[in-house]
């Protein structure tokens, strides 16, 4: 479900780190439609809550070694 299609009253939790990005990519409601927008667009959605430390950073990936 895309953030734009949430039912009324359903909270939308956003990690604070997302808000530091100059732009984000959101699903637009179908597999082929994406929305590229400033992170601040999320603050216009009803029920949004920015939460510090909500997500964990992914561990660094090992570099791919050539065969």
Beta strands, then each sheet from edge to edge (+ up, - down):
strand 1: 12-15
strand 2: 24-30
strand 3: 33-37
strand 4: 48-51
sheet 1: 1+ 4+
sheet 2: 2+ 3-
end
